[in-house]
Amino acid sequence: MKTAVAAIALTVAGLGGPSLATVDATAATHVHVQHERHACTHTSSGSCIRGGQFCPQSSYGKSGWDAQGRRYVCKGDRTHPHWMVP
C-alpha cells in the first residue's frame, strides 16, 4: 500500500508543474535584444547632424548619427559632401 501511494505521489508531482529543463528552455527563448544607440554626431556649431547637411571633407565615407539615432554617411561630391542615408 505504501508503495502504491508513493508511486502515485511521484507521478502527480511530476505532472503538477514544469520541470527545471522546461523552465530553462523557456527562459532562453525570451531574450530581449537592446540595440546600441549612438550619441549624435555634432556639427562645428555644436548641434546634432541632420540629413542633407554639409559634412566636413575629413568625414567623407564615415558614418554619423542624428539626434534620433538614425545613421547617415558623409558622401556625394568629394568637394561638398552631405550627410546622406546609407
N, CA, C and O atoms as a GROMACS GRO file, in nm:
protein
  344
    1MET      N    1   0.081  -0.119   0.000
    1MET     CA    2   0.000   0.000   0.000
    1MET      C    3   0.086   0.126   0.000
    1MET      O    4   0.059   0.220  -0.075
    2LYS      N    5   0.190   0.128   0.084
    2LYS     CA    6   0.278   0.244   0.088
    2LYS      C    7   0.347   0.264  -0.047
    2LYS      O    8   0.366   0.378  -0.090
    3THR      N    9   0.383   0.156  -0.113
    3THR     CA   10   0.450   0.165  -0.242
    3THR      C   11   0.356   0.227  -0.346
    3THR      O   12   0.399   0.309  -0.427
    4ALA      N   13   0.229   0.187  -0.344
    4ALA     CA   14   0.133   0.242  -0.439
    4ALA      C   15   0.110   0.390  -0.414
    4ALA      O   16   0.102   0.468  -0.509
    5VAL      N   17   0.100   0.430  -0.289
    5VAL     CA   18   0.080   0.571  -0.254
    5VAL      C   19   0.203   0.652  -0.295
    5VAL      O   20   0.190   0.763  -0.347
    6ALA      N   21   0.321   0.598  -0.272
    6ALA     CA   22   0.445   0.668  -0.309
    6ALA      C   23   0.454   0.682  -0.461
    6ALA      O   24   0.496   0.787  -0.511
    7ALA      N   25   0.415   0.579  -0.536
    7ALA     CA   26   0.419   0.584  -0.682
    7ALA      C   27   0.322   0.688  -0.735
    7ALA      O   28   0.354   0.763  -0.828
    8ILE      N   29   0.203   0.694  -0.676
    8ILE     CA   30   0.103   0.794  -0.717
    8ILE      C   31   0.152   0.934  -0.684
    8ILE      O   32   0.136   1.026  -0.764
    9ALA      N   33   0.211   0.952  -0.567
    9ALA     CA   34   0.262   1.084  -0.526
    9ALA      C   35   0.372   1.131  -0.620
    9ALA      O   36   0.374   1.248  -0.658
   10LEU      N   37   0.462   1.042  -0.659
   10LEU     CA   38   0.569   1.079  -0.751
   10LEU      C   39   0.514   1.112  -0.890
   10LEU      O   40   0.562   1.205  -0.954
   11THR      N   41   0.414   1.038  -0.935
   11THR     CA   42   0.354   1.064  -1.066
   11THR      C   43   0.284   1.199  -1.066
   11THR      O   44   0.300   1.277  -1.161
   12VAL      N   45   0.206   1.227  -0.962
   12VAL     CA   46   0.135   1.355  -0.952
   12VAL      C   47   0.234   1.470  -0.941
   12VAL      O   48   0.212   1.576  -1.000
   13ALA      N   49   0.341   1.454  -0.867
   13ALA     CA   50   0.441   1.559  -0.851
   13ALA      C   51   0.507   1.590  -0.985
   13ALA      O   52   0.538   1.706  -1.014
   14GLY      N   53   0.530   1.489  -1.067
   14GLY     CA   54   0.590   1.509  -1.198
   14GLY      C   55   0.497   1.579  -1.294
   14GLY      O   56   0.543   1.652  -1.382
   15LEU      N   57   0.366   1.558  -1.280
   15LEU     CA   58   0.268   1.620  -1.370
   15LEU      C   59   0.222   1.756  -1.320
   15LEU      O   60   0.160   1.831  -1.396
   16GLY      N   61   0.251   1.789  -1.197
   16GLY     CA   62   0.199   1.910  -1.136
   16GLY      C   63   0.257   2.040  -1.187
   16GLY      O   64   0.189   2.142  -1.180
   17GLY      N   65   0.377   2.041  -1.237
   17GLY     CA   66   0.438   2.166  -1.279
   17GLY      C   67   0.549   2.142  -1.378
   17GLY      O   68   0.587   2.027  -1.402
   18PRO      N   69   0.600   2.246  -1.435
   18PRO     CA   70   0.706   2.230  -1.533
   18PRO      C   71   0.836   2.187  -1.466
   18PRO      O   72   0.865   2.224  -1.352
   19SER      N   73   0.911   2.110  -1.538
   19SER     CA   74   1.039   2.067  -1.485
   19SER      C   75   1.138   2.181  -1.500
   19SER      O   76   1.111   2.278  -1.570
   20LEU      N   77   1.253   2.170  -1.435
   20LEU     CA   78   1.355   2.273  -1.446
   20LEU      C   79   1.405   2.286  -1.589
   20LEU      O   80   1.438   2.396  -1.633
   21ALA      N   81   1.412   2.175  -1.661
   21ALA     CA   82   1.458   2.181  -1.800
   21ALA      C   83   1.362   2.263  -1.885
   21ALA      O   84   1.405   2.337  -1.973
   22THR      N   85   1.232   2.249  -1.860
   22THR     CA   86   1.133   2.326  -1.935
   22THR      C   87   1.144   2.475  -1.902
   22THR      O   88   1.137   2.559  -1.991
   23VAL      N   89   1.163   2.508  -1.776
   23VAL     CA   90   1.176   2.647  -1.734
   23VAL      C   91   1.300   2.708  -1.796
   23VAL      O   92   1.294   2.821  -1.846
   24ASP      N   93   1.413   2.637  -1.796
   24ASP     CA   94   1.536   2.689  -1.854
   24ASP      C   95   1.522   2.710  -2.004
   24ASP      O   96   1.570   2.810  -2.057
   25ALA      N   97   1.456   2.617  -2.073
   25ALA     CA   98   1.439   2.630  -2.218
   25ALA      C   99   1.349   2.748  -2.250
   25ALA      O  100   1.373   2.820  -2.348
   26THR      N  101   1.245   2.769  -2.170
   26THR     CA  102   1.155   2.881  -2.192
   26THR      C  103   1.226   3.014  -2.166
   26THR      O  104   1.209   3.109  -2.243
   27ALA      N  105   1.303   3.021  -2.061
   27ALA     CA  106   1.375   3.144  -2.029
   27ALA      C  107   1.476   3.178  -2.138
   27ALA      O  108   1.499   3.295  -2.167
   28ALA      N  109   1.535   3.077  -2.197
   28ALA     CA  110   1.636   3.101  -2.300
   28ALA      C  111   1.574   3.159  -2.427
   28ALA      O  112   1.642   3.230  -2.501
   29THR      N  113   1.448   3.130  -2.454
   29THR     CA  114   1.385   3.181  -2.576
   29THR      C  115   1.333   3.323  -2.560
   29THR      O  116   1.297   3.385  -2.661
   30HIS      N  117   1.327   3.376  -2.440
   30HIS     CA  118   1.274   3.510  -2.416
   30HIS      C  119   1.386   3.610  -2.388
   30HIS      O  120   1.382   3.682  -2.289
   31VAL      N  121   1.484   3.613  -2.474
   31VAL     CA  122   1.596   3.705  -2.458
   31VAL      C  123   1.563   3.833  -2.534
   31VAL      O  124   1.529   3.830  -2.652
   32HIS      N  125   1.574   3.944  -2.466
   32HIS     CA  126   1.548   4.074  -2.528
   32HIS      C  127   1.680   4.133  -2.577
   32HIS      O  128   1.778   4.138  -2.502
   33VAL      N  129   1.680   4.177  -2.701
   33VAL     CA  130   1.800   4.237  -2.758
   33VAL      C  131   1.782   4.388  -2.755
   33VAL      O  132   1.686   4.442  -2.810
   34GLN      N  133   1.874   4.455  -2.691
   34GLN     CA  134   1.870   4.601  -2.689
   34GLN      C  135   1.970   4.652  -2.790
   34GLN      O  136   2.088   4.616  -2.785
   35HIS      N  137   1.924   4.735  -2.882
   35HIS     CA  138   2.013   4.790  -2.982
   35HIS      C  139   2.092   4.904  -2.921
   35HIS      O  140   2.041   4.986  -2.845
   36GLU      N  141   2.218   4.906  -2.957
   36GLU     CA  142   2.303   5.012  -2.907
   36GLU      C  143   2.264   5.143  -2.974
   36GLU      O  144   2.256   5.150  -3.097
   37ARG      N  145   2.242   5.243  -2.896
   37ARG     CA  146   2.205   5.373  -2.951
   37ARG      C  147   2.328   5.463  -2.945
   37ARG      O  148   2.392   5.476  -2.841
   38HIS      N  149   2.360   5.522  -3.057
   38HIS     CA  150   2.477   5.608  -3.066
   38HIS      C  151   2.442   5.750  -3.023
   38HIS      O  152   2.329   5.796  -3.041
   39ALA      N  153   2.540   5.816  -2.966
   39ALA     CA  154   2.523   5.958  -2.938
   39ALA      C  155   2.527   6.032  -3.071
   39ALA      O  156   2.589   5.985  -3.167
   40CYS      N  157   2.462   6.144  -3.077
   40CYS     CA  158   2.459   6.216  -3.205
   40CYS      C  159   2.598   6.270  -3.241
   40CYS      O  160   2.680   6.298  -3.154
   41THR      N  161   2.619   6.281  -3.370
   41THR     CA  162   2.742   6.339  -3.422
   41THR      C  163   2.721   6.490  -3.429
   41THR      O  164   2.622   6.537  -3.485
   42HIS      N  165   2.813   6.565  -3.373
   42HIS     CA  166   2.797   6.710  -3.365
   42HIS      C  167   2.858   6.782  -3.485
   42HIS      O  168   2.960   6.740  -3.540
   43THR      N  169   2.792   6.889  -3.524
   43THR     CA  170   2.844   6.976  -3.629
   43THR      C  171   2.945   7.072  -3.567
   43THR      O  172   2.966   7.071  -3.446
   44SER      N  173   3.007   7.154  -3.650
   44SER     CA  174   3.105   7.250  -3.598
   44SER      C  175   3.039   7.354  -3.506
   44SER      O  176   3.106   7.414  -3.422
   45SER      N  177   2.907   7.374  -3.522
   45SER     CA  178   2.836   7.469  -3.436
   45SER      C  179   2.786   7.405  -3.306
   45SER      O  180   2.734   7.473  -3.219
   46GLY      N  181   2.803   7.273  -3.294
   46GLY     CA  182   2.766   7.204  -3.171
   46GLY      C  183   2.631   7.134  -3.173
   46GLY      O  184   2.599   7.063  -3.078
   47SER      N  185   2.551   7.153  -3.278
   47SER     CA  186   2.421   7.084  -3.286
   47SER      C  187   2.440   6.946  -3.349
   47SER      O  188   2.545   6.917  -3.406
   48CYS      N  189   2.338   6.863  -3.338
   48CYS     CA  190   2.343   6.729  -3.398
   48CYS      C  191   2.326   6.740  -3.549
   48CYS      O  192   2.256   6.828  -3.599
   49ILE      N  193   2.389   6.648  -3.621
   49ILE     CA  194   2.376   6.650  -3.767
   49ILE      C  195   2.233   6.618  -3.807
   49ILE      O  196   2.157   6.559  -3.731
   50ARG      N  197   2.197   6.659  -3.928
   50ARG     CA  198   2.068   6.625  -3.988
   50ARG      C  199   2.095   6.583  -4.132
   50ARG      O  200   2.190   6.629  -4.194
   51GLY      N  201   2.009   6.497  -4.182
   51GLY     CA  202   2.024   6.450  -4.319
   51GLY      C  203   2.022   6.566  -4.418
   51GLY      O  204   1.941   6.657  -4.406
   52GLY      N  205   2.112   6.562  -4.515
   52GLY     CA  206   2.119   6.665  -4.616
   52GLY      C  207   2.215   6.778  -4.585
   52GLY      O  208   2.251   6.855  -4.674
   53GLN      N  209   2.257   6.790  -4.459
   53GLN     CA  210   2.351   6.896  -4.423
   53GLN      C  211   2.489   6.865  -4.481
   53GLN      O  212   2.524   6.749  -4.506
   54PHE      N  213   2.567   6.970  -4.501
   54PHE     CA  214   2.705   6.951  -4.541
   54PHE      C  215   2.781   6.881  -4.429
   54PHE      O  216   2.751   6.901  -4.311
   55CYS      N  217   2.876   6.799  -4.466
   55CYS     CA  218   2.964   6.736  -4.367
   55CYS      C  219   3.108   6.772  -4.402
   55CYS      O  220   3.137   6.803  -4.518
   56PRO      N  221   3.198   6.769  -4.306
   56PRO     CA  222   3.337   6.805  -4.335
   56PRO      C  223   3.400   6.707  -4.433
   56PRO      O  224   3.369   6.588  -4.432
   57GLN      N  225   3.488   6.757  -4.519
   57GLN     CA  226   3.556   6.670  -4.614
   57GLN      C  227   3.635   6.561  -4.542
   57GLN      O  228   3.654   6.452  -4.597
   58SER      N  229   3.681   6.589  -4.422
   58SER     CA  230   3.757   6.490  -4.345
   58SER      C  231   3.668   6.374  -4.298
   58SER      O  232   3.719   6.268  -4.262
   59SER      N  233   3.536   6.393  -4.300
   59SER     CA  234   3.442   6.287  -4.260
   59SER      C  235   3.392   6.206  -4.378
   59SER      O  236   3.310   6.116  -4.360
   60TYR      N  237   3.440   6.235  -4.499
   60TYR     CA  238   3.392   6.167  -4.620
   60TYR      C  239   3.405   6.016  -4.605
   60TYR      O  240   3.513   5.965  -4.573
   61GLY      N  241   3.295   5.944  -4.628
   61GLY     CA  242   3.292   5.798  -4.618
   61GLY      C  243   3.266   5.746  -4.478
   61GLY      O  244   3.251   5.625  -4.459
   62LYS      N  245   3.260   5.834  -4.380
   62LYS     CA  246   3.237   5.793  -4.241
   62LYS      C  247   3.090   5.807  -4.205
   62LYS      O  248   3.014   5.879  -4.271
   63SER      N  249   3.050   5.737  -4.099
   63SER     CA  250   2.911   5.741  -4.051
   63SER      C  251   2.894   5.845  -3.942
   63SER      O  252   2.988   5.876  -3.868
   64GLY      N  253   2.773   5.897  -3.932
   64GLY     CA  254   2.735   5.988  -3.825
   64GLY      C  255   2.591   5.960  -3.787
   64GLY      O  256   2.517   5.900  -3.866
   65TRP      N  257   2.549   6.001  -3.668
   65TRP     CA  258   2.414   5.974  -3.620
   65TRP      C  259   2.346   6.103  -3.580
   65TRP      O  260   2.407   6.192  -3.521
   66ASP      N  261   2.215   6.112  -3.612
   66ASP     CA  262   2.139   6.231  -3.574
   66ASP      C  263   2.083   6.214  -3.433
   66ASP      O  264   2.111   6.115  -3.367
   67ALA      N  265   2.005   6.312  -3.387
   67ALA     CA  266   1.952   6.312  -3.250
   67ALA      C  267   1.858   6.194  -3.223
   67ALA      O  268   1.844   6.153  -3.108
   68GLN      N  269   1.793   6.140  -3.327
   68GLN     CA  270   1.702   6.027  -3.310
   68GLN      C  271   1.773   5.892  -3.324
   68GLN      O  272   1.709   5.788  -3.314
   69GLY      N  273   1.903   5.893  -3.346
   69GLY     CA  274   1.978   5.768  -3.358
   69GLY      C  275   1.984   5.713  -3.499
   69GLY      O  276   2.028   5.600  -3.519
   70ARG      N  277   1.939   5.790  -3.598
   70ARG     CA  278   1.945   5.744  -3.737
   70ARG      C  279   2.086   5.763  -3.791
   70ARG      O  280   2.153   5.862  -3.762
   71ARG      N  281   2.129   5.666  -3.870
   71ARG     CA  282   2.265   5.667  -3.924
   71ARG      C  283   2.268   5.737  -4.060
   71ARG      O  284   2.180   5.716  -4.144
   72TYR      N  285   2.369   5.818  -4.079
   72TYR     CA  286   2.394   5.884  -4.207
   72TYR      C  287   2.539   5.860  -4.244
   72TYR      O  288   2.624   5.834  -4.158
   73VAL      N  289   2.568   5.870  -4.374
   73VAL     CA  290   2.705   5.856  -4.423
   73VAL      C  291   2.740   5.985  -4.496
   73VAL      O  292   2.660   6.040  -4.571
   74CYS      N  293   2.860   6.031  -4.472
   74CYS     CA  294   2.909   6.150  -4.540
   74CYS      C  295   2.953   6.108  -4.680
   74CYS      O  296   3.056   6.042  -4.697
   75LYS      N  297   2.873   6.147  -4.781
   75LYS     CA  298   2.905   6.104  -4.918
   75LYS      C  299   2.852   6.205  -5.018
   75LYS      O  300   2.796   6.309  -4.982
   76GLY      N  301   2.871   6.172  -5.144
   76GLY     CA  302   2.830   6.262  -5.251
   76GLY      C  303   2.954   6.322  -5.316
   76GLY      O  304   3.056   6.256  -5.329
   77ASP      N  305   2.943   6.447  -5.354
   77ASP     CA  306   3.055   6.519  -5.415
   77ASP      C  307   3.167   6.533  -5.312
   77ASP      O  308   3.143   6.582  -5.201
   78ARG      N  309   3.288   6.492  -5.347
   78ARG     CA  310   3.400   6.499  -5.252
   78ARG      C  311   3.434   6.642  -5.211
   78ARG      O  312   3.489   6.665  -5.103
   79THR      N  313   3.404   6.738  -5.296
   79THR     CA  314   3.433   6.877  -5.265
   79THR      C  315   3.332   6.934  -5.166
   79THR      O  316   3.368   7.012  -5.077
   80HIS      N  317   3.204   6.895  -5.180
   80HIS     CA  318   3.097   6.944  -5.093
   80HIS      C  319   3.009   6.826  -5.050
   80HIS      O  320   2.895   6.816  -5.094
   81PRO      N  321   3.061   6.737  -4.963
   81PRO     CA  322   2.982   6.619  -4.924
   81PRO      C  323   2.867   6.655  -4.830
   81PRO      O  324   2.868   6.759  -4.764
   82HIS      N  325   2.767   6.567  -4.826
   82HIS     CA  326   2.649   6.585  -4.742
   82HIS      C  327   2.627   6.459  -4.658
   82HIS      O  328   2.674   6.351  -4.694
   83TRP      N  329   2.556   6.475  -4.545
   83TRP     CA  330   2.512   6.360  -4.466
   83TRP      C  331   2.392   6.300  -4.537
   83TRP      O  332   2.288   6.365  -4.550
   84MET      N  333   2.407   6.177  -4.583
   84MET     CA  334   2.302   6.111  -4.661
   84MET      C  335   2.270   5.974  -4.601
   84MET      O  336   2.354   5.914  -4.534
   85VAL      N  337   2.148   5.926  -4.627
   85VAL     CA  338   2.106   5.792  -4.582
   85VAL      C  339   2.193   5.690  -4.656
   85VAL      O  340   2.211   5.701  -4.777
   86PRO      N  341   2.246   5.591  -4.583
   86PRO     CA  342   2.333   5.491  -4.649
   86PRO      C  343   2.263   5.412  -4.756
   86PRO      O  344   2.324   5.325  -4.819
   0.00000   0.00000   0.00000
